[in-house]
């Protein structure tokens, strides 16, 4: 029980860790990593249930709950981190665009991120029962590499939750650019259920704009 208690205390730190992407965009009182985890778990459950070909919902929910645990030690990484200018005004301008990298750069960034986060996750779970360690690690690798239908679907669910949060922040403060989010969305979403949900988000926030 002591190992479980220590684990829960460590994971509780996510309640106080702001999502870095929102901090870079100057969002006041941004959501925490734990808050993101809560809603994306619900979305994985409900949207996953809309799939014609059955997904393992329990696996989706577990994946949602553990997918960002590594950030306790690895931090919350964004695609902008390696190209951030020092000038705050330049940072704001950069946030309006979706960062472009060469294939070689993308592969290196992905490798470095995976290595750093994998090490952090292993540090976090090393005192848990071996069965739990293996399950958490397997779920996380599945999410990162899309090894199963659930892993591939959850990756897009994770991003559509982020997309929805961006639209909500944009609605509160029109100063926050949303163009980069639409560029990203059109490039990464291809799952029919996620695309349908994205269309529903678009309709809702477009109507509010009018």
VMD Tcl script that draws the C-alpha trace (Angstrom):
set ca {
  {0.00 0.00 0.00}
  {2.87 2.41 0.69}
  {4.02 2.16 -2.95}
  {0.48 2.88 -4.15}
  {0.18 5.85 -1.81}
  {3.48 7.27 -3.04}
  {2.34 6.78 -6.64}
  {-0.96 8.58 -6.01}
  {0.84 11.47 -4.31}
  {3.17 11.81 -7.30}
  {0.37 11.63 -9.87}
  {-1.56 14.21 -7.85}
  {1.06 16.74 -8.94}
  {-0.63 16.81 -12.35}
  {-3.49 18.74 -10.73}
  {-1.18 21.71 -10.34}
  {0.72 21.48 -13.62}
  {-0.56 23.90 -16.27}
  {-0.68 22.71 -19.87}
  {2.35 24.32 -21.49}
  {0.71 25.06 -24.83}
  {-1.78 27.37 -23.16}
  {0.91 29.05 -21.06}
  {2.85 29.87 -24.24}
  {-0.30 31.38 -25.70}
  {-0.85 33.59 -22.69}
  {-4.07 31.94 -21.50}
  {-4.97 33.12 -17.99}
  {-5.58 30.32 -15.48}
  {-5.11 27.55 -18.06}
  {-6.27 23.99 -17.54}
  {-4.01 21.58 -15.73}
  {-2.76 18.31 -17.19}
  {-5.13 16.47 -14.83}
  {-8.10 18.49 -16.08}
  {-7.24 17.57 -19.65}
  {-6.98 13.92 -18.62}
  {-10.45 13.97 -17.05}
  {-12.25 15.19 -20.16}
  {-10.26 13.19 -22.69}
  {-11.08 10.02 -20.72}
  {-14.78 10.80 -21.07}
  {-14.35 11.59 -24.76}
  {-12.45 8.35 -25.36}
  {-15.30 6.44 -23.75}
  {-18.19 8.21 -25.51}
  {-16.63 8.77 -28.92}
  {-15.09 5.30 -28.89}
  {-18.59 3.89 -28.39}
  {-19.63 5.54 -31.68}
  {-17.26 3.39 -33.74}
  {-18.89 0.83 -36.02}
  {-16.13 -1.66 -35.34}
  {-16.06 -2.26 -31.60}
  {-13.11 -0.88 -29.67}
  {-12.10 -2.04 -26.20}
  {-13.52 0.84 -24.21}
  {-11.81 -0.20 -20.98}
  {-8.48 -0.06 -22.83}
  {-9.27 3.39 -24.22}
  {-10.14 4.76 -20.78}
  {-7.02 3.28 -19.20}
  {-4.93 4.75 -22.02}
  {-6.49 8.14 -21.39}
  {-5.74 7.97 -17.68}
  {-2.05 7.12 -18.11}
  {-1.06 8.84 -21.37}
  {0.34 11.99 -19.73}
  {1.69 10.51 -16.48}
  {5.24 10.81 -17.80}
  {4.88 14.60 -17.79}
  {5.26 14.64 -14.00}
  {9.02 14.27 -14.58}
  {9.45 14.89 -18.31}
  {7.37 18.08 -18.45}
  {4.74 18.99 -21.02}
  {6.43 19.17 -24.42}
  {5.04 21.18 -27.36}
  {6.06 21.19 -31.05}
  {7.27 24.78 -30.55}
  {9.81 24.12 -27.81}
  {12.89 23.77 -30.02}
  {12.17 26.94 -32.02}
  {10.92 29.33 -29.34}
  {12.38 32.86 -29.68}
  {13.34 34.81 -26.54}
  {11.22 37.84 -27.42}
  {7.64 37.47 -26.11}
  {6.19 39.31 -29.09}
  {7.90 36.89 -31.44}
  {6.54 33.98 -29.39}
  {3.01 35.34 -29.84}
  {3.54 35.60 -33.60}
  {4.90 32.06 -33.71}
  {1.80 30.73 -31.95}
  {-0.31 31.88 -34.90}
  {1.41 29.36 -37.15}
  {1.66 25.58 -37.14}
  {5.39 24.73 -36.94}
  {6.92 23.04 -39.97}
  {9.81 20.62 -39.74}
  {11.58 18.42 -42.25}
  {11.00 14.67 -42.11}
  {14.43 14.22 -40.56}
  {13.73 16.87 -37.92}
  {10.36 15.31 -37.09}
  {11.90 11.90 -36.64}
  {14.62 13.25 -34.33}
  {12.14 15.25 -32.25}
  {9.92 12.21 -31.95}
  {12.81 9.95 -30.91}
  {14.09 12.43 -28.33}
  {10.63 13.01 -26.88}
  {9.90 9.28 -26.69}
  {13.21 8.54 -24.95}
  {12.77 11.34 -22.42}
  {9.16 10.46 -21.62}
  {9.78 6.72 -21.49}
  {12.53 7.26 -18.91}
  {10.20 9.50 -16.87}
  {7.37 6.96 -16.94}
  {9.67 4.14 -15.85}
  {10.85 6.28 -12.94}
  {7.25 6.91 -11.89}
  {6.01 3.31 -11.99}
  {9.16 1.44 -10.91}
  {7.85 0.67 -7.41}
  {4.40 -0.47 -8.52}
  {3.57 -4.18 -8.74}
  {5.21 -5.68 -11.83}
  {1.87 -6.46 -13.47}
  {0.78 -2.81 -13.20}
  {4.15 -1.59 -14.46}
  {3.89 -3.73 -17.57}
  {0.29 -2.73 -18.27}
  {0.97 0.98 -17.92}
  {4.09 0.83 -20.08}
  {2.35 -1.24 -22.75}
  {-0.61 1.14 -22.87}
  {1.68 4.16 -23.13}
  {3.79 2.68 -25.93}
  {0.60 1.70 -27.76}
  {-0.63 5.31 -27.51}
  {2.70 6.72 -28.66}
  {3.21 4.34 -31.58}
  {-0.37 3.43 -32.52}
  {0.12 -0.30 -32.14}
  {-3.60 -1.11 -31.87}
  {-6.92 0.27 -33.10}
  {-7.40 1.72 -29.62}
  {-3.98 3.36 -29.65}
  {-4.59 4.98 -33.02}
  {-8.08 6.14 -32.10}
  {-7.03 7.55 -28.75}
  {-4.19 9.55 -30.32}
  {-6.77 11.43 -32.36}
  {-9.15 11.69 -29.40}
  {-6.37 13.29 -27.37}
  {-5.86 15.86 -30.09}
  {-9.55 16.60 -30.66}
  {-9.90 17.34 -26.93}
  {-7.04 19.79 -27.28}
  {-8.73 21.26 -30.36}
  {-12.01 21.71 -28.46}
  {-10.19 23.42 -25.60}
  {-8.55 25.77 -28.08}
  {-11.95 26.78 -29.45}
  {-13.25 27.38 -25.92}
  {-10.30 29.61 -25.08}
  {-10.66 31.39 -28.40}
  {-14.31 32.11 -27.60}
  {-13.33 33.71 -24.29}
  {-10.52 35.75 -25.80}
  {-10.58 36.43 -29.53}
  {-6.97 37.56 -29.16}
  {-5.85 33.96 -29.12}
  {-5.24 32.80 -32.71}
  {-7.09 29.72 -33.86}
  {-5.84 29.40 -37.42}
  {-2.94 27.11 -36.47}
  {-5.41 24.73 -34.81}
  {-7.43 24.36 -37.99}
  {-4.29 23.75 -40.03}
  {-3.25 21.02 -37.62}
  {-6.75 19.52 -37.48}
  {-7.08 19.21 -41.26}
  {-3.70 17.49 -41.44}
  {-3.97 14.97 -38.62}
  {-7.62 13.90 -38.31}
  {-8.80 11.09 -40.55}
  {-10.96 8.90 -38.30}
  {-14.63 9.21 -39.41}
  {-15.96 9.63 -35.85}
  {-13.36 12.27 -35.00}
  {-14.00 14.11 -38.28}
  {-17.74 14.15 -37.57}
  {-17.12 15.49 -34.10}
  {-14.76 18.15 -35.47}
  {-17.54 19.25 -37.83}
  {-19.90 19.55 -34.87}
  {-17.36 21.70 -33.02}
  {-16.92 23.88 -36.10}
  {-20.66 24.37 -36.46}
  {-21.14 25.27 -32.80}
  {-18.37 27.85 -32.62}
  {-19.04 29.28 -36.08}
  {-22.69 29.84 -35.14}
  {-21.62 31.54 -31.91}
  {-19.33 33.82 -33.90}
  {-22.27 34.94 -36.02}
}
mol new
graphics top color blue
foreach p $ca { graphics top sphere $p radius 0.5 }
foreach p [lrange $ca 0 end-1] q [lrange $ca 1 end] { graphics top cylinder $p $q radius 0.2 }
display resetview
